[in-house]
Amino acid sequence: MQYWLFFWGGTGGDGLSNLLEHADNLESCDGIKRWRTRNTPSGKIAFHGPRFSNVPSLFRNHQGFDMSKIHLLKHYVDLIEQGKNTVIPAHPWQYDDFLSKFPQRDIIEKDQHKILLYSNDMDRIVNDFIDKNPTSEKAKQELIRSMAGKNVLKDSPKLGYQTYIDMDKVWKDWNYLNNILISIGINLDRVYYEEYLNVSKKR
């Protein structure tokens, strides 16, 4: 099974992806199992996801990709063909825009379980996104205006999500997260959850 985590930038999806890679029955799609982190200008921790294609930003931004030059990395393809479990973080709009044009779409969709990560705290999402992606004051204000009144559950592309995870609850309640993971076949030891909270400074 490949678990695809869909989320808006700033929600916390890359961090959760890092955490799930530590599950007993999941493998990282690039073969590297570690906490992928960096410090933001404000001193917070930002995670980044693994690479599953030769273009790191595939399904993450709206660059004018030449699909004929994009290919999936061998380690990821081998995992899927062997029926191994892995996790992939992505942004829903970009996935929706580019999937139909992607030549290896059959690999992307094979044994796929779609998860939408959300938060009802839009101010937090916007502030975390800005903190992790420093920009001009003008661009910052435009982003704030464009996100006003938005709702992740209501405004995300309808991709046929099978599971929904509230990230604000994840950081507060191990049982909330663990019950969801068990229900979809992911075995995560609590020790990694505690380590994740420490690494991400979510305590």
Phi and psi in degrees as GROMACS dihedral restraints (atoms count N, CA, C in turn):
[ dihedral_restraints ]
;  ai    aj    ak    al  type     phi  dphi    fc
    3     4     5     6     1  -110.0    20    10
    4     5     6     7     1   121.5    20    10
    6     7     8     9     1   -94.3    20    10
    7     8     9    10     1   114.8    20    10
    9    10    11    12     1   -99.6    20    10
   10    11    12    13     1   121.0    20    10
   12    13    14    15     1   -96.2    20    10
   13    14    15    16     1   116.0    20    10
   15    16    17    18     1  -104.6    20    10
   16    17    18    19     1   134.0    20    10
   18    19    20    21     1  -161.4    20    10
   19    20    21    22     1   156.9    20    10
   21    22    23    24     1   -82.0    20    10
   22    23    24    25     1   144.6    20    10
   24    25    26    27     1   -54.3    20    10
   25    26    27    28     1   130.6    20    10
   27    28    29    30     1    99.9    20    10
   28    29    30    31     1    -7.5    20    10
   30    31    32    33     1   -76.9    20    10
   31    32    33    34     1   -34.6    20    10
   33    34    35    36     1   118.9    20    10
   34    35    36    37     1    18.3    20    10
   36    37    38    39     1   -69.7    20    10
   37    38    39    40     1   -38.1    20    10
   39    40    41    42     1   -66.6    20    10
   40    41    42    43     1   -35.4    20    10
   42    43    44    45     1   -64.9    20    10
   43    44    45    46     1   -44.4    20    10
   45    46    47    48     1   -65.8    20    10
   46    47    48    49     1   -36.8    20    10
   48    49    50    51     1   -60.3    20    10
   49    50    51    52     1   -44.4    20    10
   51    52    53    54     1   -58.1    20    10
   52    53    54    55     1   -42.7    20    10
   54    55    56    57     1   -64.2    20    10
   55    56    57    58     1   -47.4    20    10
   57    58    59    60     1   -65.6    20    10
   58    59    60    61     1   -25.0    20    10
   60    61    62    63     1   -62.4    20    10
   61    62    63    64     1   -18.6    20    10
   63    64    65    66     1   -88.4    20    10
   64    65    66    67     1     1.3    20    10
   66    67    68    69     1   -64.6    20    10
   67    68    69    70     1   150.7    20    10
   69    70    71    72     1   -59.1    20    10
   70    71    72    73     1   -34.5    20    10
   72    73    74    75     1  -113.6    20    10
   73    74    75    76     1    25.4    20    10
   75    76    77    78     1  -123.6    20    10
   76    77    78    79     1   149.0    20    10
   78    79    80    81     1  -121.7    20    10
   79    80    81    82     1   145.5    20    10
   81    82    83    84     1   -69.7    20    10
   82    83    84    85     1   143.5    20    10
   84    85    86    87     1   -70.0    20    10
   85    86    87    88     1   -16.2    20    10
   87    88    89    90     1  -108.5    20    10
   88    89    90    91     1     4.9    20    10
   90    91    92    93     1    80.6    20    10
   91    92    93    94     1     6.0    20    10
   93    94    95    96     1  -115.2    20    10
   94    95    96    97     1   119.5    20    10
   96    97    98    99     1  -112.8    20    10
   97    98    99   100     1   101.5    20    10
   99   100   101   102     1  -159.8    20    10
  100   101   102   103     1   169.7    20    10
  102   103   104   105     1   -83.8    20    10
  103   104   105   106     1   112.3    20    10
  105   106   107   108     1   -91.0    20    10
  106   107   108   109     1    99.4    20    10
  108   109   110   111     1  -133.5    20    10
  109   110   111   112     1   163.1    20    10
  111   112   113   114     1  -152.0    20    10
  112   113   114   115     1   161.7    20    10
  114   115   116   117     1   -90.9    20    10
  115   116   117   118     1   137.7    20    10
  117   118   119   120     1   -86.4    20    10
  118   119   120   121     1   167.8    20    10
  120   121   122   123     1   -56.6    20    10
  121   122   123   124     1   -28.5    20    10
  123   124   125   126     1   -87.9    20    10
  124   125   126   127     1    -1.6    20    10
  126   127   128   129     1    94.6    20    10
  127   128   129   130     1     1.9    20    10
  129   130   131   132     1   -78.3    20    10
  130   131   132   133     1   170.5    20    10
  132   133   134   135     1  -102.7    20    10
  133   134   135   136     1   130.7    20    10
  135   136   137   138     1  -115.1    20    10
  136   137   138   139     1   134.5    20    10
  138   139   140   141     1   -97.7    20    10
  139   140   141   142     1   159.4    20    10
  141   142   143   144     1  -133.8    20    10
  142   143   144   145     1   155.6    20    10
  144   145   146   147     1   -88.7    20    10
  145   146   147   148     1   174.2    20    10
  147   148   149   150     1   -78.6    20    10
  148   149   150   151     1   167.4    20    10
  150   151   152   153     1   -99.3    20    10
  151   152   153   154     1   131.5    20    10
  153   154   155   156     1  -121.0    20    10
  154   155   156   157     1    -4.7    20    10
  156   157   158   159     1  -137.0    20    10
  157   158   159   160     1   171.6    20    10
  159   160   161   162     1   -74.2    20    10
  160   161   162   163     1    -7.4    20    10
  162   163   164   165     1  -113.7    20    10
  163   164   165   166     1   105.7    20    10
  165   166   167   168     1   -57.5    20    10
  166   167   168   169     1   -28.3    20    10
  168   169   170   171     1   -94.4    20    10
  169   170   171   172     1    12.6    20    10
  171   172   173   174     1   -60.0    20    10
  172   173   174   175     1   131.5    20    10
  174   175   176   177     1    62.9    20    10
  175   176   177   178     1    23.5    20    10
  177   178   179   180     1  -124.8    20    10
  178   179   180   181     1   -22.4    20    10
  180   181   182   183     1  -147.7    20    10
  181   182   183   184     1  -179.9    20    10
  183   184   185   186     1  -105.5    20    10
  184   185   186   187     1    31.8    20    10
  186   187   188   189     1   -62.4    20    10
  187   188   189   190     1   154.1    20    10
  189   190   191   192     1   -78.0    20    10
  190   191   192   193     1    78.8    20    10
  192   193   194   195     1   -70.0    20    10
  193   194   195   196     1   141.6    20    10
  195   196   197   198     1   -93.8    20    10
  196   197   198   199     1   100.9    20    10
  198   199   200   201     1   -60.5    20    10
  199   200   201   202     1   -23.8    20    10
  201   202   203   204     1   -70.1    20    10
  202   203   204   205     1   -15.1    20    10
  204   205   206   207     1  -105.7    20    10
  205   206   207   208     1     3.8    20    10
  207   208   209   210     1  -103.8    20    10
  208   209   210   211     1   134.4    20    10
  210   211   212   213     1  -141.2    20    10
  211   212   213   214     1   154.6    20    10
  213   214   215   216     1   -78.8    20    10
  214   215   216   217     1   143.9    20    10
  216   217   218   219     1   -73.4    20    10
  217   218   219   220     1   147.8    20    10
  219   220   221   222     1   -58.9    20    10
  220   221   222   223     1   -41.1    20    10
  222   223   224   225     1   -61.2    20    10
  223   224   225   226     1   -42.7    20    10
  225   226   227   228     1   -64.6    20    10
  226   227   228   229     1   -47.6    20    10
  228   229   230   231     1   -59.6    20    10
  229   230   231   232     1   -42.5    20    10
  231   232   233   234     1   -62.2    20    10
  232   233   234   235     1   -41.3    20    10
  234   235   236   237     1   -59.4    20    10
  235   236   237   238     1   -45.8    20    10
  237   238   239   240     1   -67.3    20    10
  238   239   240   241     1   -43.3    20    10
  240   241   242   243     1   -67.3    20    10
  241   242   243   244     1   -27.8    20    10
  243   244   245   246     1   -88.5    20    10
  244   245   246   247     1    -0.7    20    10
  246   247   248   249     1    74.8    20    10
  247   248   249   250     1    23.3    20    10
  249   250   251   252     1   -82.0    20    10
  250   251   252   253     1   158.6    20    10
  252   253   254   255     1   -89.8    20    10
  253   254   255   256     1   138.0    20    10
  255   256   257   258     1  -150.1    20    10
  256   257   258   259     1   174.1    20    10
  258   259   260   261     1  -134.0    20    10
  259   260   261   262     1   138.1    20    10
  261   262   263   264     1  -130.1    20    10
  262   263   264   265     1   124.7    20    10
  264   265   266   267     1   -89.5    20    10
  265   266   267   268     1   141.7    20    10
  267   268   269   270     1  -155.8    20    10
  268   269   270   271     1   161.9    20    10
  270   271   272   273     1   -99.8    20    10
  271   272   273   274     1   133.1    20    10
  273   274   275   276     1   -63.9    20    10
  274   275   276   277     1   -39.3    20    10
  276   277   278   279     1   -65.4    20    10
  277   278   279   280     1   -45.0    20    10
  279   280   281   282     1   -66.1    20    10
  280   281   282   283     1   -39.1    20    10
  282   283   284   285     1   -61.0    20    10
  283   284   285   286     1   -47.1    20    10
  285   286   287   288     1   -61.9    20    10
  286   287   288   289     1   -38.1    20    10
  288   289   290   291     1   -71.6    20    10
  289   290   291   292     1   -39.4    20    10
  291   292   293   294     1  -102.7    20    10
  292   293   294   295     1   -18.7    20    10
  294   295   296   297     1   -58.8    20    10
  295   296   297   298     1   -43.2    20    10
  297   298   299   300     1   -64.2    20    10
  298   299   300   301     1   -20.6    20    10
  300   301   302   303     1   -95.3    20    10
  301   302   303   304     1    -5.5    20    10
  303   304   305   306     1   -85.4    20    10
  304   305   306   307     1   124.0    20    10
  306   307   308   309     1   -66.1    20    10
  307   308   309   310     1   -24.2    20    10
  309   310   311   312     1  -104.8    20    10
  310   311   312   313     1    36.2    20    10
  312   313   314   315     1   -58.1    20    10
  313   314   315   316     1   -32.7    20    10
  315   316   317   318     1   -62.0    20    10
  316   317   318   319     1   -34.7    20    10
  318   319   320   321     1   -70.5    20    10
  319   320   321   322     1   -43.5    20    10
  321   322   323   324     1   -57.7    20    10
  322   323   324   325     1   -40.2    20    10
  324   325   326   327     1   -93.0    20    10
  325   326   327   328     1    -4.4    20    10
  327   328   329   330     1   -70.6    20    10
  328   329   330   331     1   127.4    20    10
  330   331   332   333     1    49.1    20    10
  331   332   333   334     1    44.6    20    10
  333   334   335   336     1   -94.2    20    10
  334   335   336   337     1   134.8    20    10
  336   337   338   339     1  -120.1    20    10
  337   338   339   340     1   118.5    20    10
  339   340   341   342     1   -95.8    20    10
  340   341   342   343     1   128.2    20    10
  342   343   344   345     1  -122.7    20    10
  343   344   345   346     1   127.3    20    10
  345   346   347   348     1   -99.8    20    10
  346   347   348   349     1   121.2    20    10
  348   349   350   351     1   -94.0    20    10
  349   350   351   352     1   136.8    20    10
  351   352   353   354     1  -144.2    20    10
  352   353   354   355     1   169.7    20    10
  354   355   356   357     1  -148.9    20    10
  355   356   357   358     1   142.9    20    10
  357   358   359   360     1   -88.8    20    10
  358   359   360   361     1    -0.5    20    10
  360   361   362   363     1   -99.5    20    10
  361   362   363   364     1    83.3    20    10
  363   364   365   366     1   -66.4    20    10
  364   365   366   367     1   -31.2    20    10
  366   367   368   369     1   -61.6    20    10
  367   368   369   370     1   -41.1    20    10
  369   370   371   372     1   -64.5    20    10
  370   371   372   373     1   -44.2    20    10
  372   373   374   375     1   -57.7    20    10
  373   374   375   376     1   -49.1    20    10
  375   376   377   378     1   -63.3    20    10
  376   377   378   379     1   -46.2    20    10
  378   379   380   381     1   -64.2    20    10
  379   380   381   382     1   -40.8    20    10
  381   382   383   384     1   -67.2    20    10
  382   383   384   385     1   -38.5    20    10
  384   385   386   387     1   -63.2    20    10
  385   386   387   388     1   -45.1    20    10
  387   388   389   390     1   -64.5    20    10
  388   389   390   391     1   -40.0    20    10
  390   391   392   393     1   -63.8    20    10
  391   392   393   394     1   -37.7    20    10
  393   394   395   396     1   -84.5    20    10
  394   395   396   397     1   -16.2    20    10
  396   397   398   399     1  -133.0    20    10
  397   398   399   400     1    74.1    20    10
  399   400   401   402     1   -54.2    20    10
  400   401   402   403     1   138.3    20    10
  402   403   404   405     1  -148.2    20    10
  403   404   405   406     1  -179.9    20    10
  405   406   407   408     1   -70.6    20    10
  406   407   408   409     1   160.0    20    10
  408   409   410   411     1   -62.2    20    10
  409   410   411   412     1   -37.3    20    10
  411   412   413   414     1   -63.9    20    10
  412   413   414   415     1   -46.4    20    10
  414   415   416   417     1   -64.9    20    10
  415   416   417   418     1   -36.8    20    10
  417   418   419   420     1   -60.9    20    10
  418   419   420   421     1   -46.8    20    10
  420   421   422   423     1   -67.1    20    10
  421   422   423   424     1   -35.3    20    10
  423   424   425   426     1   -65.0    20    10
  424   425   426   427     1   -40.1    20    10
  426   427   428   429     1   -63.9    20    10
  427   428   429   430     1   -45.1    20    10
  429   430   431   432     1   -59.4    20    10
  430   431   432   433     1   -43.7    20    10
  432   433   434   435     1   -65.4    20    10
  433   434   435   436     1   -41.4    20    10
  435   436   437   438     1   -68.5    20    10
  436   437   438   439     1   -25.4    20    10
  438   439   440   441     1   -92.6    20    10
  439   440   441   442     1    -8.9    20    10
  441   442   443   444     1   -59.5    20    10
  442   443   444   445     1   128.7    20    10
  444   445   446   447     1    79.3    20    10
  445   446   447   448     1     1.5    20    10
  447   448   449   450     1   -76.9    20    10
  448   449   450   451     1   156.5    20    10
  450   451   452   453     1  -141.3    20    10
  451   452   453   454     1   124.8    20    10
  453   454   455   456     1   -59.4    20    10
  454   455   456   457     1   -46.9    20    10
  456   457   458   459     1   -65.4    20    10
  457   458   459   460     1   -38.7    20    10
  459   460   461   462     1   -81.8    20    10
  460   461   462   463     1   -35.4    20    10
  462   463   464   465     1  -102.6    20    10
  463   464   465   466     1    -0.7    20    10
  465   466   467   468     1   -77.1    20    10
  466   467   468   469     1   149.1    20    10
  468   469   470   471     1   -56.5    20    10
  469   470   471   472     1   144.8    20    10
  471   472   473   474     1   -84.6    20    10
  472   473   474   475     1    95.9    20    10
  474   475   476   477     1  -104.3    20    10
  475   476   477   478     1     6.8    20    10
  477   478   479   480     1    77.9    20    10
  478   479   480   481     1    46.6    20    10
  480   481   482   483     1   -63.9    20    10
  481   482   483   484     1   140.2    20    10
  483   484   485   486     1  -101.5    20    10
  484   485   486   487     1   -19.1    20    10
  486   487   488   489     1  -142.5    20    10
  487   488   489   490     1   144.8    20    10
  489   490   491   492     1  -124.1    20    10
  490   491   492   493     1   134.4    20    10
  492   493   494   495     1  -130.0    20    10
  493   494   495   496     1   124.4    20    10
  495   496   497   498     1   -85.4    20    10
  496   497   498   499     1   109.5    20    10
  498   499   500   501     1   -65.2    20    10
  499   500   501   502     1   -31.7    20    10
  501   502   503   504     1   -66.5    20    10
  502   503   504   505     1   -32.3    20    10
  504   505   506   507     1   -74.3    20    10
  505   506   507   508     1   -33.4    20    10
  507   508   509   510     1   -56.6    20    10
  508   509   510   511     1   -42.9    20    10
  510   511   512   513     1   -74.3    20    10
  511   512   513   514     1   -12.5    20    10
  513   514   515   516     1  -108.8    20    10
  514   515   516   517     1   -21.1    20    10
  516   517   518   519     1  -143.8    20    10
  517   518   519   520     1   103.1    20    10
  519   520   521   522     1   -58.4    20    10
  520   521   522   523     1   -41.6    20    10
  522   523   524   525     1   -63.5    20    10
  523   524   525   526     1   -37.4    20    10
  525   526   527   528     1   -58.1    20    10
  526   527   528   529     1   -51.8    20    10
  528   529   530   531     1   -65.5    20    10
  529   530   531   532     1   -46.8    20    10
  531   532   533   534     1   -62.7    20    10
  532   533   534   535     1   -39.5    20    10
  534   535   536   537     1   -62.3    20    10
  535   536   537   538     1   -39.2    20    10
  537   538   539   540     1   -66.8    20    10
  538   539   540   541     1   -45.0    20    10
  540   541   542   543     1   -62.2    20    10
  541   542   543   544     1   -43.4    20    10
  543   544   545   546     1   -59.9    20    10
  544   545   546   547     1   -40.2    20    10
  546   547   548   549     1   -66.2    20    10
  547   548   549   550     1   -21.5    20    10
  549   550   551   552     1  -112.0    20    10
  550   551   552   553     1    11.6    20    10
  552   553   554   555     1    88.3    20    10
  553   554   555   556     1    23.2    20    10
  555   556   557   558     1  -108.3    20    10
  556   557   558   559     1   126.9    20    10
  558   559   560   561     1  -105.8    20    10
  559   560   561   562     1   100.8    20    10
  561   562   563   564     1  -114.2    20    10
  562   563   564   565     1   125.7    20    10
  564   565   566   567     1   -74.1    20    10
  565   566   567   568     1   136.5    20    10
  567   568   569   570     1   -60.1    20    10
  568   569   570   571     1   -24.8    20    10
  570   571   572   573     1   -59.2    20    10
  571   572   573   574     1   -34.0    20    10
  573   574   575   576     1   -76.0    20    10
  574   575   576   577     1   -32.6    20    10
  576   577   578   579     1   -61.9    20    10
  577   578   579   580     1   -45.3    20    10
  579   580   581   582     1   -64.2    20    10
  580   581   582   583     1   -39.8    20    10
  582   583   584   585     1   -64.8    20    10
  583   584   585   586     1   -40.6    20    10
  585   586   587   588     1   -60.2    20    10
  586   587   588   589     1   -43.8    20    10
  588   589   590   591     1   -61.5    20    10
  589   590   591   592     1   -38.4    20    10
  591   592   593   594     1   -68.8    20    10
  592   593   594   595     1   -46.0    20    10
  594   595   596   597     1   -62.5    20    10
  595   596   597   598     1   -41.7    20    10
  597   598   599   600     1   -83.8    20    10
  598   599   600   601     1    -4.6    20    10
  600   601   602   603     1    58.5    20    10
  601   602   603   604     1    41.8    20    10
  603   604   605   606     1   -95.9    20    10
  604   605   606   607     1     5.8    20    10
